[in-house]
């Protein structure tokens, strides 16, 4: 299944969930493809996507299975924080909004910002919070920064709220350092994936992110983490 087909399927499943009053949102590569038209026109931003990743509201955790089984998906695995379903080599992963990856990111209060995916800031945060910042993360981050303005607050449905990135990263020095280091990596690699004009635009926008990450005051937890990190 192509990424475009996966995005269409994801949209259908989100709408099915909405009809059941379930807050289900896409995140990850397919979600970013759905929000970033530049990927379609730039081969260097295109990558293979095999999975569909979702977060679902905690109060719908026990009900969401019906959304997938009604579309022919078969349960593949289940844990306290993750559900998996498969059909025709398509893997669907569903997570609770308190997402545990390299760092714990809590999207519980963020599911109503946009109707299809996590907010643009949260999509970018989830990429930048990777200790192993691989090519796919760079491609996805570059697409977000080319297609969407970086602002303070603003319309979070269409813009990347840099205040959200600062607010989350400022509470944890290790997370902050990971996010900031990955923004530096992006600056160095934009020209590998973007046309010169796009690379300049993305560079200006990542500078705006860095401006709040490193230019605003830090919390006690941030300073304590820095001390312990040596």
C-alpha positions as CSV (number, residue, x, y, z in Angstrom):
1,X,0.0,0.0,0.0
2,X,1.4,3.4,-0.9
3,X,1.8,6.2,1.6
4,X,-1.0,8.1,-0.1
5,X,-3.3,5.0,0.3
6,X,-2.2,4.7,3.9
7,X,-3.1,8.3,4.5
8,X,-6.6,7.8,2.9
9,X,-7.1,4.7,5.1
10,X,-6.0,6.6,8.2
11,X,-8.5,9.4,7.4
12,X,-11.3,6.8,7.0
13,X,-10.4,5.2,10.3
14,X,-10.3,8.6,12.1
15,X,-13.7,9.5,10.7
16,X,-15.1,6.1,11.7
17,X,-13.8,6.7,15.2
18,X,-15.3,10.2,15.3
19,X,-18.7,8.8,14.4
20,X,-18.4,6.7,17.5
21,X,-17.4,9.7,19.6
22,X,-13.8,8.4,19.9
23,X,-10.8,10.8,19.6
24,X,-8.4,9.0,17.4
25,X,-5.5,10.8,15.8
26,X,-2.7,9.9,13.4
27,X,1.0,10.6,14.1
28,X,4.3,9.6,12.6
29,X,5.3,9.4,8.9
30,X,1.8,8.9,7.4
31,X,0.3,11.7,9.4
32,X,3.1,14.1,8.3
33,X,2.6,13.1,4.7
34,X,-1.1,13.9,5.1
35,X,-0.3,17.4,6.5
36,X,2.6,18.2,4.1
37,X,1.9,18.6,0.4
38,X,5.6,19.3,-0.3
39,X,6.3,15.6,0.1
40,X,4.3,14.8,-3.0
41,X,6.4,17.1,-5.2
42,X,9.8,16.4,-3.7
43,X,11.2,12.9,-4.2
44,X,13.9,13.5,-1.6
45,X,11.3,13.8,1.1
46,X,9.4,10.7,0.0
47,X,10.0,7.5,2.0
48,X,8.4,4.1,2.5
49,X,5.7,3.9,5.2
50,X,4.5,0.4,6.2
51,X,2.6,1.2,9.4
52,X,-0.2,3.5,10.5
53,X,0.3,5.0,14.0
54,X,-2.5,6.4,16.1
55,X,-3.1,7.7,19.6
56,X,-6.5,7.4,21.1
57,X,-8.1,9.0,24.1
58,X,-7.8,7.0,27.3
59,X,-11.5,6.9,27.9
60,X,-11.9,5.1,24.5
61,X,-9.2,2.6,25.0
62,X,-11.6,-0.3,25.5
63,X,-13.9,0.7,22.6
64,X,-11.5,1.6,19.8
65,X,-11.0,-2.0,18.7
66,X,-14.3,-2.0,17.0
67,X,-13.2,0.8,14.6
68,X,-10.5,-1.5,13.2
69,X,-12.3,-4.9,13.3
70,X,-15.3,-3.4,11.4
71,X,-12.8,-2.6,8.6
72,X,-11.5,-6.1,8.5
73,X,-8.4,-5.7,10.6
74,X,-7.4,-8.5,12.9
75,X,-5.9,-8.0,16.4
76,X,-2.2,-8.9,16.3
77,X,-0.9,-8.0,19.7
78,X,-2.0,-6.1,22.8
79,X,-0.3,-4.6,25.8
80,X,-1.2,-2.1,28.5
81,X,-0.2,0.8,26.3
82,X,-0.3,-0.5,22.7
83,X,-2.8,-2.3,20.4
84,X,-1.8,-3.8,17.0
85,X,-4.0,-4.8,14.1
86,X,-3.1,-6.2,10.7
87,X,-4.7,-6.7,7.3
88,X,-3.0,-7.3,3.9
89,X,0.5,-6.5,5.2
90,X,-0.7,-3.3,6.7
91,X,0.2,-2.9,10.4
92,X,-1.8,-0.5,12.6
93,X,-0.4,0.5,16.0
94,X,-2.6,2.3,18.5
95,X,-1.1,4.0,21.6
96,X,-2.4,5.7,24.6
97,X,-1.8,9.4,24.5
98,X,0.9,9.2,27.2
99,X,3.4,7.9,24.7
100,X,6.6,6.1,25.8
101,X,9.4,6.1,23.3
102,X,12.9,7.6,24.0
103,X,11.1,10.0,26.2
104,X,7.6,10.1,27.6
105,X,5.4,12.6,25.8
106,X,1.9,13.2,27.0
107,X,-0.6,14.2,24.3
108,X,-3.7,13.7,26.5
109,X,-4.9,17.3,26.3
110,X,-3.8,17.7,22.7
111,X,-6.2,15.4,20.8
112,X,-8.8,18.1,20.0
113,X,-6.5,20.6,18.3
114,X,-6.8,19.2,14.8
115,X,-9.4,16.7,13.5
116,X,-7.1,14.2,11.7
117,X,-3.6,14.2,13.3
118,X,-1.8,15.4,16.3
119,X,-1.0,19.1,16.2
120,X,1.9,20.2,13.9
121,X,4.0,21.1,16.9
122,X,3.4,17.6,18.4
123,X,4.2,15.9,15.1
124,X,7.5,17.8,15.0
125,X,8.2,17.2,18.7
126,X,7.7,13.5,18.4
127,X,10.4,13.5,15.6
128,X,12.9,15.8,17.3
129,X,12.6,13.7,20.6
130,X,14.5,10.8,19.0
131,X,17.9,9.9,20.4
132,X,18.7,8.1,17.2
133,X,17.7,10.8,14.7
134,X,17.6,8.9,11.4
135,X,17.1,9.9,7.8
136,X,13.3,9.3,8.0
137,X,13.0,11.7,11.0
138,X,15.1,14.3,9.1
139,X,12.8,14.0,6.0
140,X,9.6,14.3,8.0
141,X,10.9,17.2,10.1
142,X,12.1,19.1,6.9
143,X,8.6,18.6,5.3
144,X,6.9,20.0,8.4
145,X,9.2,23.1,8.4
146,X,8.8,23.8,4.7
147,X,5.0,23.6,4.7
148,X,4.1,25.3,8.0
149,X,5.0,28.5,9.7
150,X,6.6,28.5,13.2
151,X,4.7,30.9,15.5
152,X,4.0,31.7,19.1
153,X,0.6,30.1,19.7
154,X,-1.4,31.2,16.7
155,X,-3.5,28.8,14.7
156,X,-2.2,25.4,15.9
157,X,-4.2,23.6,13.3
158,X,-2.1,25.2,10.6
159,X,1.1,26.4,12.3
160,X,3.9,25.0,14.5
161,X,3.6,26.4,18.0
162,X,7.2,26.8,19.1
163,X,5.9,27.6,22.6
164,X,4.7,24.0,22.9
165,X,8.2,22.7,22.1
166,X,9.8,25.0,24.6
167,X,7.2,24.1,27.3
168,X,7.8,20.4,27.0
169,X,11.5,20.3,26.5
170,X,12.2,22.9,29.3
171,X,11.1,20.4,31.9
172,X,13.8,17.8,31.1
173,X,17.4,18.6,30.3
174,X,18.0,15.3,28.4
175,X,14.9,15.8,26.3
176,X,15.9,19.5,25.7
177,X,19.4,18.5,24.6
178,X,18.1,15.8,22.3
179,X,15.6,18.2,20.7
180,X,18.1,21.0,20.4
181,X,20.9,18.7,19.0
182,X,18.5,17.4,16.4
183,X,17.6,21.0,15.3
184,X,21.3,21.5,14.7
185,X,21.5,18.3,12.6
186,X,18.5,19.6,10.6
187,X,20.3,22.9,9.8
188,X,23.3,20.9,8.5
189,X,21.2,18.6,6.3
190,X,18.4,20.7,4.8
191,X,20.3,21.1,1.5
192,X,20.4,17.4,1.1
193,X,16.6,17.1,1.0
194,X,15.3,20.5,-0.1
195,X,15.7,23.0,-3.0
196,X,17.9,26.0,-2.0
197,X,14.9,28.3,-1.5
198,X,13.0,25.7,0.6
199,X,16.2,25.0,2.6
200,X,16.5,28.7,3.5
201,X,12.9,28.8,4.6
202,X,13.2,25.7,6.7
203,X,16.5,27.0,8.2
204,X,14.8,30.3,9.2
205,X,12.0,28.4,10.8
206,X,14.2,26.0,12.8
207,X,16.1,29.1,14.0
208,X,12.8,30.3,15.4
209,X,12.5,27.0,17.3
210,X,16.1,27.3,18.6
211,X,15.4,30.9,19.7
212,X,12.9,29.8,22.3
213,X,14.7,26.6,23.3
214,X,17.9,28.3,24.1
215,X,16.9,31.9,24.5
216,X,14.3,31.7,27.2
217,X,14.7,30.9,30.9
218,X,15.0,27.3,32.0
219,X,13.2,25.5,34.8
220,X,14.7,24.1,38.0
221,X,14.2,20.6,36.6
222,X,16.2,21.6,33.5
223,X,19.1,23.0,35.6
224,X,19.1,20.0,37.9
225,X,19.2,17.7,34.9
226,X,22.1,19.6,33.4
227,X,24.1,19.3,36.7
228,X,23.5,15.5,36.8
229,X,24.4,15.2,33.2
230,X,27.8,16.7,33.9
